[in-house]
Amino acid sequence: MHPDITTTNTDVPTLEQRQRLLAHHVRMVARRLSHALFTFGSQGGLGKTRTILKTLEEEGVDPVLLNSHVTPLALYGTLFQHRIDDVLFFDDVDSILGSMAHLGLLRSALWGSPRVVTYGSSQLPKDLPPRFEFTSRCIFSANVIPGRNDAFKAVLSRCDIFELSATNEEVLELMRTVAANGFRGLTSEDCESLIDFLAENSEDRELSMRLLGPSLKKYQYARHEGIDWRPLVRTQLQTLGRKQQQPKKRLDARGRDFRMLQEALECHPQSVGEQKSYWCQKTGKSRASFFRCLARYRQET
């Protein structure tokens, strides 16, 4: 992990809390308290793009979006066109993070007083100057941090850095929250059955919130056709990437929930209501999550 990235202790924030923390970083860019933010996370569907765009909208900022291939010259032109007090959002543009030409431009745009960007080439159009001052801000969203790239490290050192990642347990918990009121004719119990199935069949897979909607639609289709929905959903699970082994793992969500539950039982041995209040306050999770955790705890102890 990059040394500038803050590590967490055993009291790991929930995924929703980390999304809110990302929003605070975005607000700092929107309010000119920071001129660059780099957020990353290999899992898709955790809300990086949605959180960034929603927060910018709340701040009254209409960002300049770059989310496809861009040549160095085109990037230079974009930086020049939006050089004064704009916010440029580079969404999933991992390809430019390994290009020395792109990184050189970004490095100049993000550092210096003033920040001056230059481009020396005979291909430079007549309407573009060979140098200009850049006062806008940049937000980058990527899947991974490229390794062994000093030019990228120079860009990264000029940014605030935020990692948005989640365990499978945290993704499943968010799925349960999203589907708590049912989905297009499916009851909350139907959704809970589906999410339990995802949990039971994804131990070696990296779950994403992007899995929930398509899985619920497969459930709907199967019910309409009078067939079993499980094979349809299982085939989708098989397309997910396998979990990457990390050298250091945070305390897993279930272990953390059990630890908080043990504390709740010890502090309030006679009152389930007080146990629930204690556990929900410590974990930031819902009443329904407490009773699910309690049921699992009783089964396993």
C-alpha positions as CSV (number, residue, x, y, z in Angstrom):
1,M,0.0,0.0,0.0
2,H,1.2,3.5,-0.7
3,P,2.7,5.1,2.4
4,D,0.4,8.2,2.0
5,I,-2.7,6.0,2.3
6,T,-4.1,5.9,5.8
7,T,-4.4,2.4,7.2
8,T,-7.2,1.4,9.6
9,N,-7.3,-0.3,13.0
10,T,-9.8,-3.0,14.0
11,D,-12.6,-0.5,14.3
12,V,-13.0,-0.4,10.5
13,P,-15.6,2.0,9.1
14,T,-18.5,0.5,7.3
15,L,-18.7,0.8,3.5
16,E,-21.4,3.5,3.8
17,Q,-19.1,5.4,6.2
18,R,-16.2,5.2,3.8
19,Q,-18.4,6.5,1.0
20,R,-19.3,9.4,3.2
21,L,-15.6,10.0,3.9
22,L,-14.9,10.0,0.1
23,A,-17.6,12.6,-0.3
24,H,-15.8,14.8,2.2
25,H,-12.6,14.6,0.2
26,V,-14.6,15.5,-3.0
27,R,-16.1,18.5,-1.2
28,M,-12.6,19.7,-0.3
29,V,-11.8,19.7,-4.0
30,A,-15.1,21.4,-4.9
31,R,-14.4,24.1,-2.3
32,R,-10.9,24.8,-3.5
33,L,-9.3,23.4,-0.2
34,S,-7.5,20.7,-2.3
35,H,-6.5,20.8,-5.9
36,A,-6.3,17.1,-6.6
37,L,-7.8,13.8,-5.3
38,F,-6.9,10.3,-6.4
39,T,-9.4,7.6,-5.4
40,F,-8.9,3.9,-6.2
41,G,-10.3,0.4,-5.5
42,S,-10.2,-2.7,-7.7
43,Q,-13.8,-3.7,-6.9
44,G,-16.4,-2.2,-9.2
45,G,-19.8,-1.1,-8.0
46,L,-18.8,0.3,-4.7
47,G,-19.9,3.8,-5.6
48,K,-16.7,5.7,-6.4
49,T,-18.2,7.4,-9.5
50,R,-21.7,7.8,-8.1
51,T,-20.4,9.4,-4.9
52,I,-18.0,11.8,-6.7
53,L,-20.6,13.0,-9.2
54,K,-23.4,13.2,-6.6
55,T,-21.2,15.3,-4.3
56,L,-20.0,17.6,-7.0
57,E,-23.7,18.2,-8.0
58,E,-24.6,19.0,-4.4
59,E,-21.7,21.5,-4.4
60,G,-23.0,23.1,-7.6
61,V,-20.0,21.9,-9.6
62,D,-20.4,20.7,-13.2
63,P,-17.3,18.7,-13.8
64,V,-15.4,18.2,-17.0
65,L,-15.6,14.4,-17.5
66,L,-12.9,12.4,-19.2
67,N,-13.7,8.7,-19.3
68,S,-12.3,7.3,-22.6
69,H,-9.1,7.3,-24.6
70,V,-7.3,10.6,-24.9
71,T,-4.0,11.3,-26.6
72,P,-1.4,13.5,-24.9
73,L,-2.1,16.4,-27.3
74,A,-5.9,16.1,-26.7
75,L,-5.2,16.0,-22.9
76,Y,-3.1,19.2,-23.3
77,G,-5.9,20.9,-25.2
78,T,-8.4,19.8,-22.6
79,L,-6.3,21.2,-19.8
80,F,-5.9,24.5,-21.6
81,Q,-9.6,24.8,-22.4
82,H,-10.6,24.2,-18.8
83,R,-7.5,25.8,-17.2
84,I,-9.3,28.3,-15.0
85,D,-11.3,27.2,-11.9
86,D,-12.9,24.1,-13.3
87,V,-13.0,20.5,-11.9
88,L,-11.8,17.8,-14.3
89,F,-12.9,14.3,-13.4
90,F,-10.8,11.5,-14.9
91,D,-13.0,8.4,-14.4
92,D,-11.5,5.0,-14.9
93,V,-8.7,6.2,-17.1
94,D,-6.1,3.7,-15.9
95,S,-4.6,3.7,-19.4
96,I,-3.1,7.2,-19.1
97,L,-1.5,6.3,-15.7
98,G,1.2,4.3,-17.4
99,S,2.0,6.8,-20.1
100,M,5.0,9.1,-19.6
101,A,3.6,11.7,-21.9
102,H,0.3,12.0,-20.1
103,L,1.9,11.8,-16.6
104,G,4.3,14.6,-17.5
105,L,1.4,16.9,-18.3
106,L,-0.6,16.0,-15.2
107,R,2.5,16.4,-13.0
108,S,2.9,20.0,-14.3
109,A,-0.8,20.7,-13.9
110,L,-0.8,19.6,-10.3
111,W,2.4,21.1,-8.9
112,G,4.1,24.5,-8.7
113,S,3.3,28.1,-7.8
114,P,2.1,28.9,-10.4
115,R,1.2,25.6,-11.9
116,V,2.5,25.9,-15.5
117,V,1.9,23.3,-18.2
118,T,4.0,23.2,-21.3
119,Y,4.0,21.3,-24.6
120,G,6.9,21.5,-27.1
121,S,5.9,20.0,-30.4
122,S,5.6,21.0,-34.1
123,Q,2.2,19.3,-34.0
124,L,0.8,21.9,-31.6
125,P,-2.2,23.6,-33.3
126,K,-2.0,27.4,-33.8
127,D,-4.9,27.9,-31.4
128,L,-2.9,26.3,-28.5
129,P,-0.1,28.2,-26.8
130,P,3.1,26.3,-25.9
131,R,2.6,27.0,-22.2
132,F,-0.2,28.2,-19.9
133,E,-1.0,28.5,-16.2
134,F,-3.5,25.9,-14.8
135,T,-5.7,26.8,-11.8
136,S,-8.3,24.1,-12.0
137,R,-8.7,21.0,-9.9
138,C,-8.5,17.3,-10.8
139,I,-10.2,14.2,-9.5
140,F,-8.9,10.8,-10.6
141,S,-10.8,7.4,-10.2
142,A,-8.8,4.3,-11.0
143,N,-8.9,0.5,-10.2
144,V,-5.3,0.2,-9.0
145,I,-2.2,2.1,-8.3
146,P,0.4,1.4,-10.9
147,G,3.6,0.0,-9.4
148,R,7.2,0.7,-10.3
149,N,6.4,4.0,-12.1
150,D,8.3,7.0,-10.8
151,A,6.4,9.4,-13.1
152,F,3.1,8.2,-11.7
153,K,4.4,8.5,-8.1
154,A,5.3,12.1,-8.8
155,V,1.7,12.7,-9.9
156,L,0.3,10.8,-6.9
157,S,2.4,12.8,-4.5
158,R,0.6,15.9,-5.6
159,C,-2.9,14.4,-4.7
160,D,-4.9,13.5,-1.7
161,I,-5.4,9.8,-1.8
162,F,-8.4,7.7,-0.8
163,E,-9.0,3.9,-1.2
164,L,-12.6,2.7,-1.4
165,S,-12.7,-1.1,-0.9
166,A,-14.9,-3.5,0.9
167,T,-15.1,-7.1,2.1
168,N,-17.7,-9.4,0.7
169,E,-19.5,-9.2,4.1
170,E,-19.7,-5.4,3.7
171,V,-21.0,-5.6,0.2
172,L,-23.6,-8.1,1.2
173,E,-24.7,-5.9,4.1
174,L,-25.1,-3.0,1.7
175,M,-27.1,-5.2,-0.6
176,R,-29.5,-6.1,2.2
177,T,-29.9,-2.4,3.0
178,V,-30.7,-1.5,-0.6
179,A,-33.1,-4.4,-1.0
180,A,-34.8,-4.1,2.4
181,N,-38.1,-2.9,0.9
182,G,-38.2,-5.4,-2.0
183,F,-37.6,-4.9,-5.7
184,R,-40.2,-4.6,-8.5
185,G,-42.7,-7.1,-7.2
186,L,-40.2,-9.1,-5.2
187,T,-40.7,-9.1,-1.4
188,S,-38.0,-8.3,1.1
189,E,-38.0,-12.0,1.9
190,D,-37.4,-12.8,-1.7
191,C,-34.5,-10.4,-1.8
192,E,-33.1,-11.7,1.4
193,S,-33.2,-15.3,0.0
194,L,-31.3,-14.2,-3.1
195,I,-28.6,-12.3,-1.1
196,D,-28.2,-15.3,1.3
197,F,-27.6,-17.4,-1.9
198,L,-25.0,-15.0,-3.1
199,A,-23.3,-15.1,0.3
200,E,-23.3,-18.9,0.3
201,N,-21.8,-19.2,-3.2
202,S,-19.2,-16.5,-3.3
203,E,-16.5,-17.4,-0.8
204,D,-13.8,-17.3,-3.5
205,R,-15.3,-14.5,-5.5
206,E,-15.0,-10.7,-5.2
207,L,-18.5,-9.4,-4.9
208,S,-19.7,-6.1,-6.3
209,M,-22.9,-4.1,-5.9
210,R,-23.2,-4.3,-9.6
211,L,-24.2,-7.9,-9.1
212,L,-27.4,-7.1,-7.2
213,G,-29.6,-5.6,-9.9
214,P,-29.0,-8.3,-12.6
215,S,-29.4,-11.0,-10.0
216,L,-32.8,-9.7,-8.9
217,K,-33.9,-9.5,-12.5
218,K,-32.9,-13.1,-13.1
219,Y,-35.0,-14.0,-10.0
220,Q,-38.0,-12.1,-11.5
221,Y,-37.5,-13.8,-14.9
222,A,-37.3,-17.3,-13.4
223,R,-40.4,-16.8,-11.3
224,H,-42.3,-15.6,-14.4
225,E,-41.1,-18.7,-16.3
226,G,-41.8,-21.1,-13.5
227,I,-38.1,-22.2,-13.3
228,D,-35.5,-22.3,-10.5
229,W,-33.7,-19.0,-10.3
230,R,-30.6,-20.4,-8.6
231,P,-28.8,-21.8,-11.7
232,L,-29.3,-18.5,-13.5
233,V,-27.7,-16.5,-10.6
234,R,-24.9,-19.1,-10.1
235,T,-23.8,-18.7,-13.7
236,Q,-23.4,-14.9,-13.1
237,L,-21.4,-15.6,-10.0
238,Q,-19.0,-17.7,-12.0
239,T,-18.0,-14.7,-14.1
240,L,-16.8,-12.7,-11.2
241,G,-13.1,-12.3,-10.5
242,R,-11.6,-14.3,-7.7
243,K,-10.5,-12.7,-4.5
244,Q,-6.9,-11.3,-4.5
245,Q,-4.8,-12.5,-1.6
246,Q,-3.5,-9.5,0.3
247,P,-0.4,-9.7,2.5
248,K,-2.3,-8.1,5.4
249,K,-6.0,-8.5,6.0
250,R,-8.3,-6.3,8.0
251,L,-10.4,-8.0,10.7
252,D,-13.2,-9.6,8.6
253,A,-16.6,-8.1,9.0
254,R,-18.2,-11.2,10.6
255,G,-15.4,-11.5,13.2
256,R,-15.7,-7.8,14.0
257,D,-19.5,-8.1,14.3
258,F,-19.1,-11.1,16.6
259,R,-16.6,-9.2,18.8
260,M,-19.0,-6.3,19.1
261,L,-21.9,-8.8,19.9
262,Q,-19.8,-10.4,22.7
263,E,-19.2,-7.0,24.2
264,A,-23.0,-6.2,24.0
265,L,-23.8,-9.6,25.7
266,E,-21.3,-8.9,28.4
267,C,-22.4,-5.3,29.0
268,H,-26.2,-6.0,28.9
269,P,-26.7,-9.8,29.7
270,Q,-30.4,-9.3,30.7
271,S,-31.7,-7.1,27.9
272,V,-31.8,-7.9,24.2
273,G,-33.0,-4.3,23.5
274,E,-29.9,-2.8,25.1
275,Q,-27.7,-5.4,23.4
276,K,-29.2,-4.3,20.1
277,S,-28.7,-0.6,20.8
278,Y,-25.1,-1.2,21.9
279,W,-24.2,-3.3,18.9
280,C,-25.9,-1.0,16.4
281,Q,-24.1,2.1,17.8
282,K,-20.7,0.3,17.7
283,T,-21.0,-1.1,14.2
284,G,-23.2,1.5,12.5
285,K,-25.5,-1.3,11.2
286,S,-29.2,-1.8,11.4
287,R,-31.5,-3.6,13.8
288,A,-32.1,-6.4,11.2
289,S,-28.4,-6.9,10.9
290,F,-28.1,-7.3,14.7
291,F,-30.7,-10.1,14.8
292,R,-29.0,-11.8,11.8
293,C,-25.7,-11.6,13.6
294,L,-27.2,-12.9,16.8
295,A,-28.8,-15.8,15.0
296,R,-25.4,-16.7,13.4
297,Y,-23.6,-16.3,16.7
298,R,-26.0,-18.7,18.4
299,Q,-25.6,-21.3,15.7
300,E,-21.8,-21.2,15.8
301,T,-21.3,-21.1,19.6
